Amino acid sequence: MIYLDEFHISTKPSSFYNWSKKGSASILALNHDPWTMSFIVAFSNIKVEGILASDHSINDSMFISFIRAILLRIEDEQGDSLDI
């Protein structure tokens, strides 16, 4: 069995987490451009099976290619034929 998780890391500000004095508007100063990276991690009960990192959102074709590559590698390692 292989488990998958998708997540992203971002430096984009969120107004939900800004602090301000009571009754004052929240002020957030950034001296850099917002940055985001998306990841998919696949792991089994034995090891990490694969990691996909992208500086863009992960789309369906990237996801399918990621899964296909993992299945082909497992098929090659085990010598079994998997439906892909």
C-alpha positions as CSV (number, residue, x, y, z in Angstrom):
1,M,0.0,0.0,0.0
2,I,1.3,3.5,-0.9
3,Y,0.1,6.6,0.9
4,L,0.1,10.0,-0.8
5,D,0.0,13.5,0.6
6,E,0.1,16.9,-1.1
7,F,1.0,20.1,0.6
8,H,2.6,23.5,-0.1
9,I,4.9,25.9,1.7
10,S,4.3,29.6,1.2
11,T,5.5,32.9,2.4
12,K,2.3,34.6,1.2
13,P,0.9,36.7,4.0
14,S,-2.5,35.7,5.5
15,S,-4.6,38.3,7.2
16,F,-5.8,35.5,9.6
17,Y,-2.5,35.4,11.3
18,N,-1.5,39.1,11.4
19,W,-1.2,40.9,14.7
20,S,-2.2,44.4,15.6
21,K,-3.1,46.5,18.6
22,K,-6.7,46.2,19.7
23,G,-8.8,48.5,17.5
24,S,-6.0,49.1,15.0
25,A,-5.7,47.8,11.4
26,S,-3.3,45.0,10.8
27,I,-0.1,46.1,9.1
28,L,2.2,43.7,7.4
29,A,5.4,44.8,5.7
30,L,7.2,42.4,3.4
31,N,10.5,43.2,1.8
32,H,10.5,40.2,-0.6
33,D,8.2,38.6,-3.2
34,P,5.8,35.9,-1.9
35,W,7.1,32.4,-2.6
36,T,5.2,29.1,-2.9
37,M,6.3,25.5,-3.5
38,S,4.0,22.5,-3.9
39,F,4.9,18.9,-3.0
40,I,3.5,15.4,-3.3
41,V,5.1,12.7,-1.2
42,A,4.4,9.0,-1.6
43,F,5.5,6.6,1.0
44,S,4.9,2.9,1.9
45,N,5.3,1.2,5.3
46,I,8.9,0.6,4.2
47,K,10.3,3.8,2.6
48,V,9.6,7.0,0.9
49,E,8.6,6.0,-2.6
50,G,8.8,9.4,-4.3
51,I,8.8,13.1,-3.9
52,L,7.6,15.7,-6.5
53,A,8.4,19.3,-5.9
54,S,7.2,22.2,-8.0
55,D,7.3,26.0,-7.8
56,H,3.8,25.9,-9.5
57,S,0.6,24.2,-8.5
58,I,0.6,20.5,-9.2
59,N,-1.8,19.7,-12.0
60,D,-3.5,16.5,-13.0
61,S,-0.9,15.6,-15.7
62,M,2.0,16.1,-13.2
63,F,0.1,13.9,-10.6
64,I,-0.5,11.1,-13.1
65,S,3.1,11.2,-14.3
66,F,4.3,11.0,-10.7
67,I,2.1,8.0,-9.9
68,R,3.0,6.2,-13.2
69,A,6.7,6.6,-12.5
70,I,6.3,5.1,-9.0
71,L,4.2,2.2,-10.3
72,L,6.7,1.5,-13.1
73,R,9.6,1.5,-10.6
74,I,7.8,-0.9,-8.3
75,E,6.9,-3.2,-11.1
76,D,10.5,-3.3,-12.2
77,E,11.7,-3.9,-8.6
78,Q,9.2,-6.7,-8.0
79,G,9.1,-8.2,-11.5
80,D,5.3,-8.1,-11.4
81,S,3.0,-6.6,-14.1
82,L,0.8,-3.8,-12.7
83,D,-2.1,-2.2,-14.5
84,I,-1.1,1.4,-15.1
